[in-house]
Amino acid sequence: MPAVKKTSVKDEKFNNVIVTAEVKNYSDESFFIEKEQKAKDFLSKHPLPDRLKK
Amino acid sequence: MNLDHYTLFTSDFQDYSFYSEGPKGRIKKVVRFRKIEDDPITYNLAFGDVNENDIFSDTTISNNGDTDLVLSTVANTINIFCDHYGNHYIYAEGRTVARTRLYQTGIGRLWEEIRADFDVWGYKDEHWHCFTLNVNYEAFLAKRK
């Protein structure tokens, strides 16, 4: 789990970003699960070649 | 890159929501980043609408007259996400060809701002290429410089 920078209630660097205490748990996560699996499958078949990595 | 954007709500800087406002009303949009690869570290960007029953869709066309503002809001989430989680690869593709074209159009419209801060690649004809305007890609990768 990457370290998350501590942020105050209002992010000072970016306008119009409101940090809420609420953690939204959606009842149906299948939308995201499907998209993430599809992305994993695509990248496993088509990884970015080293020559393009910077 | 700090483009005009809708007010974003987040609790952890991985999940964002905002509201598109226009002739069709107030439409909730969500953007979610999740790690899908460890080497190199790559996050998937999922973007879609969510209705009052928490049902997601990335195939509906909102036609709310604010496409540019919606796309610049999504672009801003990438920047904010990188600020908190690091400059890793961000992968995005649309569920449909039309949706992928929409992403491509959005990158194109914001290209001058995006290219200043990000390297962007597009997948086409079985290869990844450095992003070029007016080329149709199947998927995208971006990494903040």
N, CA and C atoms of all chains as a GROMACS GRO file, in nm:
protein
  597
    1MET      N    1   0.086  -0.119   0.000
    1MET     CA    2   0.000   0.000   0.000
    1MET      C    3   0.089   0.124   0.000
    2PRO      N    4   0.076   0.209  -0.100
    2PRO     CA    5   0.163   0.327  -0.105
    2PRO      C    6   0.131   0.425   0.007
    3ALA      N    7   0.233   0.498   0.045
    3ALA     CA    8   0.212   0.597   0.149
    3ALA      C    9   0.125   0.710   0.095
    4VAL      N   10   0.032   0.752   0.176
    4VAL     CA   11  -0.057   0.860   0.136
    4VAL      C   12  -0.016   0.986   0.210
    5LYS      N   13   0.005   1.089   0.132
    5LYS     CA   14   0.043   1.215   0.194
    5LYS      C   15  -0.070   1.268   0.280
    6LYS      N   16  -0.037   1.309   0.399
    6LYS     CA   17  -0.138   1.364   0.488
    6LYS      C   18  -0.187   1.497   0.434
    7THR      N   19  -0.315   1.513   0.435
    7THR     CA   20  -0.373   1.634   0.380
    7THR      C   21  -0.478   1.688   0.476
    8SER      N   22  -0.482   1.816   0.485
    8SER     CA   23  -0.582   1.878   0.571
    8SER      C   24  -0.719   1.870   0.505
    9VAL      N   25  -0.818   1.922   0.570
    9VAL     CA   26  -0.954   1.910   0.521
    9VAL      C   27  -0.966   1.968   0.381
   10LYS      N   28  -0.900   2.075   0.357
   10LYS     CA   29  -0.904   2.138   0.224
   10LYS      C   30  -0.765   2.133   0.164
   11ASP      N   31  -0.754   2.072   0.046
   11ASP     CA   32  -0.625   2.067  -0.020
   11ASP      C   33  -0.589   2.208  -0.064
   12GLU      N   34  -0.472   2.251  -0.025
   12GLU     CA   35  -0.436   2.391  -0.050
   12GLU      C   36  -0.379   2.413  -0.190
   13LYS      N   37  -0.326   2.307  -0.249
   13LYS     CA   38  -0.258   2.327  -0.376
   13LYS      C   39  -0.356   2.337  -0.492
   14PHE      N   40  -0.461   2.257  -0.488
   14PHE     CA   41  -0.556   2.253  -0.598
   14PHE      C   42  -0.688   2.314  -0.555
   15ASN      N   43  -0.736   2.402  -0.636
   15ASN     CA   44  -0.866   2.460  -0.606
   15ASN      C   45  -0.975   2.355  -0.626
   16ASN      N   46  -1.080   2.372  -0.553
   16ASN     CA   47  -1.199   2.290  -0.574
   16ASN      C   48  -1.177   2.142  -0.552
   17VAL      N   49  -1.095   2.106  -0.458
   17VAL     CA   50  -1.082   1.967  -0.418
   17VAL      C   51  -1.123   1.958  -0.273
   18ILE      N   52  -1.227   1.884  -0.247
   18ILE     CA   53  -1.278   1.873  -0.112
   18ILE      C   54  -1.251   1.732  -0.061
   19VAL      N   55  -1.178   1.724   0.047
   19VAL     CA   56  -1.146   1.595   0.105
   19VAL      C   57  -1.256   1.561   0.205
   20THR      N   58  -1.326   1.455   0.176
   20THR     CA   59  -1.437   1.417   0.262
   20THR      C   60  -1.395   1.305   0.356
   21ALA      N   61  -1.460   1.299   0.469
   21ALA     CA   62  -1.432   1.191   0.563
   21ALA      C   63  -1.505   1.064   0.520
   22GLU      N   64  -1.606   1.084   0.439
   22GLU     CA   65  -1.687   0.970   0.397
   22GLU      C   66  -1.609   0.878   0.304
   23VAL      N   67  -1.610   0.750   0.334
   23VAL     CA   68  -1.553   0.651   0.243
   23VAL      C   69  -1.670   0.581   0.177
   24LYS      N   70  -1.684   0.603   0.048
   24LYS     CA   71  -1.800   0.552  -0.022
   24LYS      C   72  -1.781   0.406  -0.058
   25ASN      N   73  -1.868   0.324  -0.007
   25ASN     CA   74  -1.868   0.183  -0.045
   25ASN      C   75  -1.988   0.157  -0.136
   26TYR      N   76  -1.959   0.132  -0.262
   26TYR     CA   77  -2.068   0.108  -0.355
   26TYR      C   78  -2.117  -0.036  -0.342
   27SER      N   79  -2.245  -0.052  -0.360
   27SER     CA   80  -2.304  -0.184  -0.341
   27SER      C   81  -2.261  -0.283  -0.448
   28ASP      N   82  -2.230  -0.231  -0.565
   28ASP     CA   83  -2.191  -0.320  -0.674
   28ASP      C   84  -2.057  -0.274  -0.730
   29GLU      N   85  -1.955  -0.350  -0.699
   29GLU     CA   86  -1.820  -0.314  -0.743
   29GLU      C   87  -1.782  -0.383  -0.874
   30SER      N   88  -1.875  -0.456  -0.931
   30SER     CA   89  -1.841  -0.537  -1.048
   30SER      C   90  -1.795  -0.451  -1.166
   31PHE      N   91  -1.849  -0.330  -1.176
   31PHE     CA   92  -1.809  -0.238  -1.281
   31PHE      C   93  -1.657  -0.216  -1.277
   32PHE      N   94  -1.607  -0.187  -1.159
   32PHE     CA   95  -1.464  -0.159  -1.145
   32PHE      C   96  -1.381  -0.286  -1.159
   33ILE      N   97  -1.430  -0.393  -1.098
   33ILE     CA   98  -1.355  -0.519  -1.102
   33ILE      C   99  -1.336  -0.564  -1.247
   34GLU      N  100  -1.442  -0.552  -1.324
   34GLU     CA  101  -1.436  -0.592  -1.465
   34GLU      C  102  -1.336  -0.506  -1.542
   35LYS      N  103  -1.342  -0.376  -1.519
   35LYS     CA  104  -1.251  -0.286  -1.591
   35LYS      C  105  -1.105  -0.311  -1.552
   36GLU      N  106  -1.083  -0.335  -1.423
   36GLU     CA  107  -0.945  -0.357  -1.379
   36GLU      C  108  -0.891  -0.488  -1.433
   37GLN      N  109  -0.976  -0.590  -1.438
   37GLN     CA  110  -0.931  -0.718  -1.492
   37GLN      C  111  -0.901  -0.705  -1.641
   38LYS      N  112  -0.985  -0.631  -1.710
   38LYS     CA  113  -0.964  -0.611  -1.854
   38LYS      C  114  -0.832  -0.539  -1.880
   39ALA      N  115  -0.804  -0.440  -1.795
   39ALA     CA  116  -0.679  -0.365  -1.809
   39ALA      C  117  -0.558  -0.455  -1.780
   40LYS      N  118  -0.570  -0.537  -1.676
   40LYS     CA  119  -0.460  -0.630  -1.645
   40LYS      C  120  -0.434  -0.724  -1.762
   41ASP      N  121  -0.541  -0.777  -1.818
   41ASP     CA  122  -0.527  -0.870  -1.930
   41ASP      C  123  -0.461  -0.802  -2.049
   42PHE      N  124  -0.502  -0.678  -2.075
   42PHE     CA  125  -0.447  -0.607  -2.190
   42PHE      C  126  -0.298  -0.581  -2.171
   43LEU      N  127  -0.261  -0.536  -2.053
   43LEU     CA  128  -0.120  -0.503  -2.030
   43LEU      C  129  -0.032  -0.627  -2.022
   44SER      N  130  -0.088  -0.738  -1.978
   44SER     CA  131  -0.008  -0.860  -1.975
   44SER      C  132   0.021  -0.908  -2.117
   45LYS      N  133  -0.072  -0.881  -2.207
   45LYS     CA  134  -0.051  -0.919  -2.347
   45LYS      C  135   0.032  -0.816  -2.422
   46HIS      N  136   0.017  -0.690  -2.380
   46HIS     CA  137   0.080  -0.580  -2.454
   46HIS      C  138   0.155  -0.487  -2.359
   47PRO      N  139   0.262  -0.534  -2.298
   47PRO     CA  140   0.336  -0.446  -2.206
   47PRO      C  141   0.406  -0.333  -2.281
   48LEU      N  142   0.425  -0.224  -2.213
   48LEU     CA  143   0.497  -0.112  -2.272
   48LEU      C  144   0.644  -0.153  -2.290
   49PRO      N  145   0.699  -0.145  -2.410
   49PRO     CA  146   0.838  -0.187  -2.431
   49PRO      C  147   0.937  -0.096  -2.359
   50ASP      N  148   1.049  -0.154  -2.323
   50ASP     CA  149   1.150  -0.078  -2.247
   50ASP      C  150   1.194   0.048  -2.319
   51ARG      N  151   1.197   0.042  -2.452
   51ARG     CA  152   1.248   0.157  -2.526
   51ARG      C  153   1.158   0.280  -2.510
   52LEU      N  154   1.033   0.258  -2.474
   52LEU     CA  155   0.943   0.370  -2.457
   52LEU      C  156   0.935   0.418  -2.311
   53LYS      N  157   0.989   0.338  -2.221
   53LYS     CA  158   0.984   0.378  -2.081
   53LYS      C  159   1.086   0.487  -2.056
   54LYS      N  160   1.046   0.583  -1.978
   54LYS     CA  161   1.137   0.694  -1.947
   54LYS      C  162   1.159   0.702  -1.798
   55MET      N  163   0.002   2.161  -1.462
   55MET     CA  164  -0.131   2.147  -1.522
   55MET      C  165  -0.235   2.162  -1.413
   56ASN      N  166  -0.307   2.269  -1.418
   56ASN     CA  167  -0.416   2.288  -1.323
   56ASN      C  168  -0.534   2.348  -1.400
   57LEU      N  169  -0.603   2.262  -1.469
   57LEU     CA  170  -0.709   2.304  -1.558
   57LEU      C  171  -0.836   2.335  -1.481
   58ASP      N  172  -0.920   2.416  -1.542
   58ASP     CA  173  -1.052   2.437  -1.483
   58ASP      C  174  -1.121   2.303  -1.466
   59HIS      N  175  -1.186   2.286  -1.355
   59HIS     CA  176  -1.252   2.157  -1.334
   59HIS      C  177  -1.365   2.171  -1.233
   60TYR      N  178  -1.454   2.074  -1.236
   60TYR     CA  179  -1.560   2.069  -1.136
   60TYR      C  180  -1.500   2.042  -0.998
   61THR      N  181  -1.572   2.079  -0.898
   61THR     CA  182  -1.530   2.047  -0.761
   61THR      C  183  -1.522   1.896  -0.744
   62LEU      N  184  -1.408   1.851  -0.696
   62LEU     CA  185  -1.385   1.708  -0.679
   62LEU      C  186  -1.400   1.671  -0.532
   63PHE      N  187  -1.458   1.554  -0.510
   63PHE     CA  188  -1.469   1.501  -0.375
   63PHE      C  189  -1.387   1.372  -0.367
   64THR      N  190  -1.311   1.360  -0.262
   64THR     CA  191  -1.231   1.238  -0.243
   64THR      C  192  -1.206   1.217  -0.095
   65SER      N  193  -1.189   1.093  -0.058
   65SER     CA  194  -1.152   1.064   0.080
   65SER      C  195  -1.011   1.010   0.090
   66ASP      N  196  -0.960   0.956  -0.021
   66ASP     CA  197  -0.830   0.890  -0.016
   66ASP      C  198  -0.741   0.922  -0.136
   67PHE      N  199  -0.788   1.008  -0.225
   67PHE     CA  200  -0.716   1.047  -0.346
   67PHE      C  201  -0.700   0.932  -0.446
   68GLN      N  202  -0.771   0.822  -0.422
   68GLN     CA  203  -0.779   0.715  -0.523
   68GLN      C  204  -0.916   0.711  -0.588
   69ASP      N  205  -1.018   0.748  -0.513
   69ASP     CA  206  -1.155   0.753  -0.563
   69ASP      C  207  -1.203   0.898  -0.560
   70TYR      N  208  -1.253   0.942  -0.673
   70TYR     CA  209  -1.301   1.080  -0.685
   70TYR      C  210  -1.444   1.079  -0.738
   71SER      N  211  -1.519   1.177  -0.698
   71SER     CA  212  -1.649   1.198  -0.758
   71SER      C  213  -1.668   1.346  -0.785
   72PHE      N  214  -1.749   1.376  -0.884
   72PHE     CA  215  -1.786   1.514  -0.913
   72PHE      C  216  -1.920   1.512  -0.986
   73TYR      N  217  -1.978   1.629  -1.001
   73TYR     CA  218  -2.111   1.638  -1.062
   73TYR      C  219  -2.104   1.722  -1.188
   74SER      N  220  -2.141   1.660  -1.299
   74SER     CA  221  -2.160   1.732  -1.425
   74SER      C  222  -2.291   1.808  -1.414
   75GLU      N  223  -2.289   1.932  -1.458
   75GLU     CA  224  -2.411   2.012  -1.452
   75GLU      C  225  -2.441   2.072  -1.589
   76GLY      N  226  -2.563   2.051  -1.636
   76GLY     CA  227  -2.600   2.101  -1.768
   76GLY      C  228  -2.746   2.081  -1.795
   77PRO      N  229  -2.783   2.087  -1.922
   77PRO     CA  230  -2.924   2.076  -1.961
   77PRO      C  231  -2.991   1.947  -1.915
   78LYS      N  232  -2.912   1.840  -1.902
   78LYS     CA  233  -2.969   1.712  -1.859
   78LYS      C  234  -2.973   1.697  -1.708
   79GLY      N  235  -2.931   1.802  -1.640
   79GLY     CA  236  -2.936   1.798  -1.494
   79GLY      C  237  -2.800   1.777  -1.431
   80ARG      N  238  -2.801   1.722  -1.311
   80ARG     CA  239  -2.679   1.702  -1.233
   80ARG      C  240  -2.645   1.552  -1.238
   81ILE      N  241  -2.534   1.521  -1.299
   81ILE     CA  242  -2.499   1.380  -1.320
   81ILE      C  243  -2.370   1.350  -1.244
   82LYS      N  244  -2.378   1.249  -1.158
   82LYS     CA  245  -2.261   1.214  -1.077
   82LYS      C  246  -2.162   1.133  -1.161
   83LYS      N  247  -2.036   1.171  -1.152
   83LYS     CA  248  -1.929   1.102  -1.223
   83LYS      C  249  -1.829   1.050  -1.120
   84VAL      N  250  -1.771   0.936  -1.150
   84VAL     CA  251  -1.669   0.882  -1.060
   84VAL      C  252  -1.542   0.850  -1.138
   85VAL      N  253  -1.431   0.867  -1.071
   85VAL     CA  254  -1.300   0.829  -1.124
   85VAL      C  255  -1.232   0.746  -1.018
   86ARG      N  256  -1.182   0.630  -1.056
   86ARG     CA  257  -1.116   0.543  -0.958
   86ARG      C  258  -0.982   0.497  -1.012
   87PHE      N  259  -0.880   0.505  -0.927
   87PHE     CA  260  -0.746   0.455  -0.961
   87PHE      C  261  -0.719   0.331  -0.876
   88ARG      N  262  -0.680   0.222  -0.940
   88ARG     CA  263  -0.642   0.101  -0.869
   88ARG      C  264  -0.517   0.042  -0.933
   89LYS      N  265  -0.426  -0.005  -0.847
   89LYS     CA  266  -0.303  -0.064  -0.898
   89LYS      C  267  -0.334  -0.197  -0.965
   90ILE      N  268  -0.282  -0.215  -1.086
   90ILE     CA  269  -0.306  -0.338  -1.159
   90ILE      C  270  -0.176  -0.409  -1.196
   91GLU      N  271  -0.064  -0.340  -1.180
   91GLU     CA  272   0.066  -0.400  -1.209
   91GLU      C  273   0.167  -0.352  -1.106
   92ASP      N  274   0.261  -0.441  -1.074
   92ASP     CA  275   0.366  -0.402  -0.979
   92ASP      C  276   0.497  -0.366  -1.048
   93ASP      N  277   0.520  -0.420  -1.168
   93ASP     CA  278   0.648  -0.396  -1.235
   93ASP      C  279   0.626  -0.373  -1.384
   94PRO      N  280   0.623  -0.250  -1.428
   94PRO     CA  281   0.630  -0.129  -1.346
   94PRO      C  282   0.495  -0.101  -1.280
   95ILE      N  283   0.499  -0.023  -1.174
   95ILE     CA  284   0.374   0.008  -1.105
   95ILE      C  285   0.281   0.081  -1.200
   96THR      N  286   0.165   0.025  -1.217
   96THR     CA  287   0.067   0.080  -1.310
   96THR      C  288  -0.070   0.081  -1.244
   97TYR      N  289  -0.139   0.191  -1.261
   97TYR     CA  290  -0.275   0.203  -1.207
   97TYR      C  291  -0.374   0.212  -1.322
   98ASN      N  292  -0.487   0.149  -1.302
   98ASN     CA  293  -0.596   0.164  -1.398
   98ASN      C  294  -0.680   0.284  -1.360
   99LEU      N  295  -0.720   0.360  -1.460
   99LEU     CA  296  -0.814   0.469  -1.440
   99LEU      C  297  -0.950   0.424  -1.490
  100ALA      N  298  -1.045   0.414  -1.400
  100ALA     CA  299  -1.182   0.380  -1.438
  100ALA      C  300  -1.267   0.506  -1.423
  101PHE      N  301  -1.348   0.532  -1.523
  101PHE     CA  302  -1.428   0.654  -1.523
  101PHE      C  303  -1.568   0.622  -1.573
  102GLY      N  304  -1.667   0.673  -1.505
  102GLY     CA  305  -1.803   0.649  -1.550
  102GLY      C  306  -1.905   0.731  -1.475
  103ASP      N  307  -2.030   0.714  -1.516
  103ASP     CA  308  -2.142   0.778  -1.448
  103ASP      C  309  -2.195   0.682  -1.341
  104VAL      N  310  -2.254   0.739  -1.239
  104VAL     CA  311  -2.321   0.655  -1.139
  104VAL      C  312  -2.459   0.715  -1.115
  105ASN      N  313  -2.560   0.628  -1.118
  105ASN     CA  314  -2.695   0.679  -1.099
  105ASN      C  315  -2.736   0.675  -0.951
  106GLU      N  316  -2.860   0.711  -0.925
  106GLU     CA  317  -2.905   0.722  -0.786
  106GLU      C  318  -2.908   0.587  -0.715
  107ASN      N  319  -2.903   0.479  -0.792
  107ASN     CA  320  -2.901   0.345  -0.732
  107ASN      C  321  -2.759   0.288  -0.725
  108ASP      N  322  -2.661   0.373  -0.740
  108ASP     CA  323  -2.521   0.332  -0.737
  108ASP      C  324  -2.486   0.234  -0.849
  109ILE      N  325  -2.556   0.246  -0.960
  109ILE     CA  326  -2.524   0.163  -1.076
  109ILE      C  327  -2.434   0.244  -1.168
  110PHE      N  328  -2.322   0.183  -1.206
  110PHE     CA  329  -2.222   0.252  -1.287
  110PHE      C  330  -2.245   0.225  -1.435
  111SER      N  331  -2.200   0.320  -1.513
  111SER     CA  332  -2.202   0.301  -1.658
  111SER      C  333  -2.093   0.384  -1.721
  112ASP      N  334  -2.024   0.324  -1.816
  112ASP     CA  335  -1.930   0.403  -1.895
  112ASP      C  336  -1.965   0.393  -2.042
  113THR      N  337  -2.090   0.361  -2.068
  113THR     CA  338  -2.135   0.356  -2.206
  113THR      C  339  -2.240   0.462  -2.237
  114THR      N  340  -2.302   0.516  -2.133
  114THR     CA  341  -2.404   0.617  -2.158
  114THR      C  342  -2.337   0.748  -2.203
  115ILE      N  343  -2.404   0.817  -2.292
  115ILE     CA  344  -2.358   0.948  -2.337
  115ILE      C  345  -2.444   1.052  -2.268
  116SER      N  346  -2.381   1.131  -2.184
  116SER     CA  347  -2.458   1.224  -2.102
  116SER      C  348  -2.520   1.337  -2.183
  117ASN      N  349  -2.447   1.384  -2.283
  117ASN     CA  350  -2.495   1.500  -2.361
  117ASN      C  351  -2.533   1.616  -2.270
  118ASN      N  352  -2.449   1.642  -2.175
  118ASN     CA  353  -2.481   1.747  -2.080
  118ASN      C  354  -2.414   1.880  -2.116
  119GLY      N  355  -2.354   1.882  -2.234
  119GLY     CA  356  -2.300   2.008  -2.285
  119GLY      C  357  -2.174   2.056  -2.217
  120ASP      N  358  -2.106   1.967  -2.146
  120ASP     CA  359  -1.988   2.010  -2.070
  120ASP      C  360  -1.872   1.913  -2.088
  121THR      N  361  -1.863   1.853  -2.206
  121THR     CA  362  -1.761   1.750  -2.230
  121THR      C  363  -1.620   1.798  -2.194
  122ASP      N  364  -1.586   1.918  -2.239
  122ASP     CA  365  -1.450   1.967  -2.213
  122ASP      C  366  -1.423   1.980  -2.063
  123LEU      N  367  -1.522   2.031  -1.992
  123LEU     CA  368  -1.503   2.048  -1.848
  123LEU      C  369  -1.495   1.914  -1.776
  124VAL      N  370  -1.574   1.817  -1.822
  124VAL     CA  371  -1.568   1.682  -1.763
  124VAL      C  372  -1.430   1.622  -1.788
  125LEU      N  373  -1.382   1.632  -1.912
  125LEU     CA  374  -1.253   1.574  -1.945
  125LEU      C  375  -1.139   1.643  -1.871
  126SER      N  376  -1.147   1.773  -1.858
  126SER     CA  377  -1.040   1.842  -1.784
  126SER      C  378  -1.049   1.808  -1.635
  127THR      N  379  -1.168   1.778  -1.587
  127THR     CA  380  -1.180   1.736  -1.447
  127THR      C  381  -1.114   1.600  -1.427
  128VAL      N  382  -1.137   1.509  -1.521
  128VAL     CA  383  -1.073   1.378  -1.513
  128VAL      C  384  -0.921   1.394  -1.521
  129ALA      N  385  -0.875   1.480  -1.611
  129ALA     CA  386  -0.731   1.503  -1.623
  129ALA      C  387  -0.674   1.555  -1.492
  130ASN      N  388  -0.748   1.639  -1.426
  130ASN     CA  389  -0.701   1.690  -1.298
  130ASN      C  390  -0.690   1.582  -1.191
  131THR      N  391  -0.780   1.483  -1.196
  131THR     CA  392  -0.770   1.376  -1.097
  131THR      C  393  -0.637   1.301  -1.114
  132ILE      N  394  -0.591   1.287  -1.239
  132ILE     CA  395  -0.464   1.218  -1.262
  132ILE      C  396  -0.351   1.296  -1.195
  133ASN      N  397  -0.354   1.425  -1.214
  133ASN     CA  398  -0.248   1.508  -1.155
  133ASN      C  399  -0.251   1.501  -1.002
  134ILE      N  400  -0.370   1.509  -0.947
  134ILE     CA  401  -0.383   1.506  -0.802
  134ILE      C  402  -0.345   1.368  -0.748
  135PHE      N  403  -0.388   1.265  -0.819
  135PHE     CA  404  -0.353   1.129  -0.779
  135PHE      C  405  -0.201   1.112  -0.774
  136CYS      N  406  -0.132   1.158  -0.879
  136CYS     CA  407   0.014   1.145  -0.884
  136CYS      C  408   0.079   1.224  -0.770
  137ASP      N  409   0.020   1.332  -0.735
  137ASP     CA  410   0.075   1.412  -0.627
  137ASP      C  411   0.076   1.335  -0.495
  138HIS      N  412  -0.016   1.246  -0.480
  138HIS     CA  413  -0.030   1.173  -0.354
  138HIS      C  414   0.027   1.032  -0.358
  139TYR      N  415   0.029   0.971  -0.476
  139TYR     CA  416   0.073   0.832  -0.485
  139TYR      C  417   0.198   0.811  -0.568
  140GLY      N  418   0.246   0.917  -0.632
  140GLY     CA  419   0.369   0.905  -0.709
  140GLY      C  420   0.343   0.903  -0.858
  141ASN      N  421   0.452   0.923  -0.931
  141ASN     CA  422   0.441   0.932  -1.078
  141ASN      C  423   0.452   0.793  -1.139
  142HIS      N  424   0.345   0.722  -1.135
  142HIS     CA  425   0.342   0.587  -1.191
  142HIS      C  426   0.264   0.588  -1.322
  143TYR      N  427   0.269   0.474  -1.390
  143TYR     CA  428   0.193   0.462  -1.514
  143TYR      C  429   0.043   0.459  -1.483
  144ILE      N  430  -0.031   0.530  -1.565
  144ILE     CA  431  -0.177   0.531  -1.556
  144ILE      C  432  -0.231   0.476  -1.687
  145TYR      N  433  -0.311   0.371  -1.677
  145TYR     CA  434  -0.367   0.306  -1.795
  145TYR      C  435  -0.515   0.343  -1.808
  146ALA      N  436  -0.559   0.369  -1.930
  146ALA     CA  437  -0.700   0.399  -1.953
  146ALA      C  438  -0.743   0.348  -2.090
  147GLU      N  439  -0.860   0.295  -2.092
  147GLU     CA  440  -0.921   0.260  -2.220
  147GLU      C  441  -1.072   0.272  -2.203
  148GLY      N  442  -1.141   0.292  -2.312
  148GLY     CA  443  -1.286   0.297  -2.307
  148GLY      C  444  -1.346   0.160  -2.325
  149ARG      N  445  -1.468   0.143  -2.275
  149ARG     CA  446  -1.534   0.013  -2.294
  149ARG      C  447  -1.570  -0.008  -2.441
  150THR      N  448  -1.596   0.102  -2.508
  150THR     CA  449  -1.633   0.094  -2.649
  150THR      C  450  -1.535   0.178  -2.731
  151VAL      N  451  -1.536   0.155  -2.861
  151VAL     CA  452  -1.451   0.235  -2.949
  151VAL      C  453  -1.488   0.382  -2.937
  152ALA      N  454  -1.619   0.410  -2.930
  152ALA     CA  455  -1.663   0.548  -2.920
  152ALA      C  456  -1.612   0.614  -2.792
  153ARG      N  457  -1.612   0.538  -2.683
  153ARG     CA  458  -1.565   0.594  -2.556
  153ARG      C  459  -1.414   0.616  -2.560
  154THR      N  460  -1.342   0.524  -2.622
  154THR     CA  461  -1.198   0.542  -2.636
  154THR      C  462  -1.168   0.664  -2.721
  155ARG      N  463  -1.249   0.684  -2.826
  155ARG     CA  464  -1.231   0.804  -2.909
  155ARG      C  465  -1.256   0.931  -2.827
  156LEU      N  466  -1.351   0.923  -2.736
  156LEU     CA  467  -1.380   1.038  -2.653
  156LEU      C  468  -1.258   1.072  -2.566
  157TYR      N  469  -1.196   0.969  -2.510
  157TYR     CA  470  -1.076   0.991  -2.430
  157TYR      C  471  -0.966   1.053  -2.517
  158GLN      N  472  -0.954   0.998  -2.638
  158GLN     CA  473  -0.851   1.048  -2.729
  158GLN      C  474  -0.876   1.194  -2.764
  159THR      N  475  -1.002   1.226  -2.790
  159THR     CA  476  -1.036   1.365  -2.820
  159THR      C  477  -1.003   1.455  -2.702
  160GLY      N  478  -1.033   1.404  -2.584
  160GLY     CA  479  -1.003   1.482  -2.464
  160GLY      C  480  -0.855   1.508  -2.447
  161ILE      N  481  -0.774   1.404  -2.469
  161ILE     CA  482  -0.629   1.423  -2.461
  161ILE      C  483  -0.586   1.524  -2.566
  162GLY      N  484  -0.644   1.512  -2.686
  162GLY     CA  485  -0.608   1.604  -2.794
  162GLY      C  486  -0.639   1.749  -2.760
  163ARG      N  487  -0.757   1.771  -2.704
  163ARG     CA  488  -0.797   1.908  -2.671
  163ARG      C  489  -0.707   1.969  -2.564
  164LEU      N  490  -0.658   1.885  -2.476
  164LEU     CA  491  -0.577   1.935  -2.364
  164LEU      C  492  -0.429   1.905  -2.386
  165TRP      N  493  -0.394   1.871  -2.510
  165TRP     CA  494  -0.262   1.815  -2.536
  165TRP      C  495  -0.150   1.908  -2.493
  166GLU      N  496  -0.160   2.036  -2.520
  166GLU     CA  497  -0.052   2.128  -2.484
  166GLU      C  498  -0.028   2.129  -2.334
  167GLU      N  499  -0.136   2.125  -2.257
  167GLU     CA  500  -0.121   2.123  -2.112
  167GLU      C  501  -0.070   1.987  -2.064
  168ILE      N  502  -0.123   1.881  -2.124
  168ILE     CA  503  -0.086   1.747  -2.080
  168ILE      C  504   0.060   1.716  -2.112
  169ARG      N  505   0.102   1.748  -2.233
  169ARG     CA  506   0.237   1.711  -2.277
  169ARG      C  507   0.345   1.781  -2.195
  170ALA      N  508   0.310   1.894  -2.136
  170ALA     CA  509   0.408   1.966  -2.054
  170ALA      C  510   0.443   1.886  -1.929
  171ASP      N  511   0.350   1.807  -1.881
  171ASP     CA  512   0.370   1.738  -1.753
  171ASP      C  513   0.373   1.586  -1.764
  172PHE      N  514   0.323   1.533  -1.877
  172PHE     CA  515   0.307   1.388  -1.888
  172PHE      C  516   0.367   1.335  -2.017
  173ASP      N  517   0.423   1.213  -2.007
  173ASP     CA  518   0.450   1.134  -2.126
  173ASP      C  519   0.326   1.049  -2.150
  174VAL      N  520   0.282   1.041  -2.274
  174VAL     CA  521   0.161   0.967  -2.306
  174VAL      C  522   0.189   0.873  -2.423
  175TRP      N  523   0.139   0.749  -2.412
  175TRP     CA  524   0.153   0.651  -2.518
  175TRP      C  525   0.015   0.600  -2.558
  176GLY      N  526   0.004   0.560  -2.682
  176GLY     CA  527  -0.120   0.500  -2.730
  176GLY      C  528  -0.089   0.366  -2.793
  177TYR      N  529  -0.183   0.272  -2.780
  177TYR     CA  530  -0.165   0.138  -2.838
  177TYR      C  531  -0.239   0.129  -2.970
  178LYS      N  532  -0.168   0.088  -3.073
  178LYS     CA  533  -0.226   0.078  -3.207
  178LYS      C  534  -0.146  -0.022  -3.290
  179ASP      N  535  -0.216  -0.102  -3.366
  179ASP     CA  536  -0.150  -0.198  -3.457
  179ASP      C  537  -0.047  -0.283  -3.383
  180GLU      N  538  -0.089  -0.335  -3.268
  180GLU     CA  539  -0.007  -0.429  -3.191
  180GLU      C  540   0.118  -0.368  -3.130
  181HIS      N  541   0.125  -0.236  -3.124
  181HIS     CA  542   0.242  -0.172  -3.063
  181HIS      C  543   0.201  -0.047  -2.985
  182TRP      N  544   0.282  -0.015  -2.885
  182TRP     CA  545   0.267   0.112  -2.815
  182TRP      C  546   0.348   0.218  -2.888
  183HIS      N  547   0.291   0.336  -2.901
  183HIS     CA  548   0.356   0.448  -2.968
  183HIS      C  549   0.347   0.571  -2.879
  184CYS      N  550   0.442   0.662  -2.897
  184CYS     CA  551   0.426   0.792  -2.833
  184CYS      C  552   0.302   0.857  -2.891
  185PHE      N  553   0.222   0.916  -2.804
  185PHE     CA  554   0.094   0.972  -2.845
  185PHE      C  555   0.113   1.080  -2.951
  186THR      N  556   0.034   1.070  -3.056
  186THR     CA  557   0.033   1.169  -3.163
  186THR      C  558  -0.111   1.212  -3.185
  187LEU      N  559  -0.129   1.339  -3.205
  187LEU     CA  560  -0.263   1.389  -3.230
  187LEU      C  561  -0.323   1.326  -3.356
  188ASN      N  562  -0.454   1.309  -3.355
  188ASN     CA  563  -0.530   1.263  -3.471
  188ASN      C  564  -0.498   1.120  -3.513
  189VAL      N  565  -0.448   1.041  -3.421
  189VAL     CA  566  -0.429   0.898  -3.446
  189VAL      C  567  -0.524   0.823  -3.352
  190ASN      N  568  -0.592   0.723  -3.406
  190ASN     CA  569  -0.686   0.646  -3.326
  190ASN      C  570  -0.614   0.533  -3.253
  191TYR      N  571  -0.624   0.532  -3.122
  191TYR     CA  572  -0.559   0.430  -3.040
  191TYR      C  573  -0.663   0.342  -2.971
  192GLU      N  574  -0.617   0.225  -2.928
  192GLU     CA  575  -0.705   0.133  -2.856
  192GLU      C  576  -0.700   0.155  -2.705
  193ALA      N  577  -0.588   0.204  -2.657
  193ALA     CA  578  -0.570   0.223  -2.513
  193ALA      C  579  -0.459   0.326  -2.492
  194PHE      N  580  -0.450   0.375  -2.371
  194PHE     CA  581  -0.355   0.481  -2.340
  194PHE      C  582  -0.279   0.452  -2.211
  195LEU      N  583  -0.155   0.498  -2.209
  195LEU     CA  584  -0.075   0.498  -2.087
  195LEU      C  585  -0.018   0.638  -2.070
  196ALA      N  586  -0.016   0.684  -1.947
  196ALA     CA  587   0.042   0.816  -1.919
  196ALA      C  588   0.129   0.804  -1.795
  197LYS      N  589   0.232   0.887  -1.790
  197LYS     CA  590   0.320   0.890  -1.673
  197LYS      C  591   0.368   1.032  -1.654
  198ARG      N  592   0.349   1.084  -1.535
  198ARG     CA  593   0.393   1.220  -1.510
  198ARG      C  594   0.544   1.228  -1.513
  199LYS      N  595   0.596   1.333  -1.572
  199LYS     CA  596   0.741   1.349  -1.588
  199LYS      C  597   0.807   1.381  -1.456
   0.00000   0.00000   0.00000
